[in-house]
Amino acid sequence: MIPITARRLLGIEESATLRISSIAGELARQGKDVVNLSLGEPDFPTPPHISAAAKDAIDRGETHYSPSAGIPSLKKAIADKLSGENGLDAKPGNIIVTPGAKQAIFETVLAILDEGDEAILYDPAWVTYDACIKLAGARTKWVRTEDGFEPVELSGHVTGKTKLIIINSPCNPTGAVYGRESLEMVADIARDKGIYVLSDEIYEKIIYDREHLSIGSFDGMSDLTITVNGFSKAYAMTGWRLGYVHAPKGVYEQMLKLHSHSVSQATSFVQYAGLAALQGDQGCIASMVKEFRARRDLLIKGLNELGIKCAMPDGAFYAFADVSGYGSGEEVAELLLNKAFVAATPGAAFGEAGNDFIRISYATSQERIREALRRMKTVL
Ligand SMILES: Cc1ncc(COP(=O)(O)O)c(C=O)c1O
């Protein structure tokens, strides 16, 4: 007889975004020319000075265990960045360097939520938050956003069990960037009811014409905010697995237990690459953002010409397109993949509010975006 596996994981599905990418990859292996617009990673190479720092670190023998929370020089550089750029009262002693921001989110959620607790997510939201909440045995309270996907007032949604609000600006999947007024609204309720806020700022640097604001810098929010960020998107370092979290002491201490008993630490020589990323020339980000902007403009114009409504995204590298004129998001994504070999992610993967949408990543060349638009025109 084969024993059954843990109930804890039964309600959780494989990441939809990774699933679409793997189907697209399989079709490509079969020789199909797939335009993959489902990817959540910059298609640029990691800047050479960052790779060189990792190679140097390997050559110096930085291939052994580091302190669990991270090497002191990197934690100091992160604290300086969070204080200088984000206005946080950041201290190295509140920072854990993690193998990717995803691990930081997982640790935050498990450190805060007990069974039966509730966490608020704005719908649509990145796929992993809900999975982490479920893993903690807690419940997600989905709250619809309004036009433009900005956060709405939360007081009607908060109960005695609400312990966490997760926000993500710039947002995956919508590309929305939250303004000060929206964030003040979230901060007001967090302060009033004593609720933690996890602010996932991984797309902070990929932003067009808008200012990125960190809720952890707002009055009275330093003890309530867990700020997560990382290197994957800003420095094209997805495969390196490097992120970080700044948390108030009580949360930090619980997270560190989880961290040290699970992953132990982020890879030692990769942490030196992170240090080089933060301390080196930031011009590499500006040139990536310039190209992302040109792609965004090309894509949105093309979608609108096809009669697909799509708000102009202010950040990240996703367009969240309303395809209801052609079917549900699932139907259109399936049609595009099977008939046009264009891979996009059904919006429903990000919550019910995404049912009529598909998420299109423009982390691919302008030439491939043009090709995708041409193929979409033939099948839609
Ligand atoms: C909103 C959001 N947060 C976090 C992550 C995870 O990033 P990392 O590669 O650092 O784990 C992603 C990756 O797609 C993301 O889209």
The ligand as a MOL file (V3000), in Angstrom:
LIG
                    3D

  0  0  0     0  0            999 V3000
M  V30 BEGIN CTAB
M  V30 COUNTS 16 16 0 0 0
M  V30 BEGIN ATOM
M  V30 1 C 5.6610 39.6340 -8.3730 0
M  V30 2 C 6.8160 38.7090 -8.2460 0
M  V30 3 N 7.4020 38.5750 -7.0510 0
M  V30 4 C 8.4370 37.7580 -6.8730 0
M  V30 5 C 8.9430 37.0170 -7.9200 0
M  V30 6 C 10.0720 36.0630 -7.6390 0
M  V30 7 O 11.3030 36.5220 -8.0130 0
M  V30 8 P 12.6210 35.7060 -7.7190 0
M  V30 9 O 13.1440 35.2540 -9.0290 0
M  V30 10 O 13.5260 36.6750 -7.0460 0
M  V30 11 O 12.2780 34.5610 -6.8270 0
M  V30 12 C 8.3820 37.1170 -9.1900 0
M  V30 13 C 8.8850 36.3090 -10.3080 0
M  V30 14 O 8.2850 36.1220 -11.3110 0
M  V30 15 C 7.2870 38.0030 -9.3520 0
M  V30 16 O 6.7060 38.1560 -10.5510 0
M  V30 END ATOM
M  V30 BEGIN BOND
M  V30 1 1 1 2
M  V30 2 1 2 3
M  V30 3 2 2 15
M  V30 4 2 3 4
M  V30 5 1 4 5
M  V30 6 1 5 6
M  V30 7 2 5 12
M  V30 8 1 6 7
M  V30 9 1 7 8
M  V30 10 2 8 9
M  V30 11 1 8 10
M  V30 12 1 8 11
M  V30 13 1 12 13
M  V30 14 1 12 15
M  V30 15 2 13 14
M  V30 16 1 15 16
M  V30 END BOND
M  V30 END CTAB
M  END
